[in-house]
């Protein structure tokens, strides 16, 4: 099925992003090929069970989350939870609220376009992806984050001045790119970026599950008024 192809690509993107290296593939990030994934999906149902089964069989991996393989159940659960490919809480709802309110939406990712498209179509759905007002990937600009090029390019494509843009990021590199572009940036940190320095962010949240579009509009009004 086409959706399973997207799932496989999304898992491999996650393995690459977090530099997941199992003992059997220690020379390069883990990559599930088509033949193996076809067997895996017919043997194990669900994303987390697939990874847990694989790591039990082939050895728990090192990654940017854990320099050495996780040795206890808590660490292993954290690894699996982080690698599980799904939208973060509140993201899809906020996207829909913004679209319904006539706001312009853009996605700016440092990853290559082909992998981002596969992930986005899988994570947010093809309809939401196609309704984006602007989509830029790492190969659309010469310099990647923390360089502000991708955000400056997006503002031009949208026809919106930088000061009227609100960026949502999850890492200090993304935050630096947004602020260098002259944009306000709020951060929803992940388990792997929670300890980074986000002092330049206009707001910091663990996720967006309790944040509404109205909350963001009021936050942005306060930012504009303070300038």
ABEGO torsion letter per residue (X at the ends): XAAAAAAAAAAAAAAAAAGBBBAAAAABBBBBBAAAAAAAAAABBEAAAAAAAAAAAAEBBBBAABABBBABAAAAAAAAAAABBBBBBGAAAAAAAAAAAGBBBBBBBABBAAAAAAAAAAAAEAAAAAABABBBBAAABABBOABAAAAAAAAAAAGBBAAABBBBBABAAAAAAAAAAGBBBBBBBBAAAAABBAAABABBBABAAABBAAAAAAAAAAAAAAX
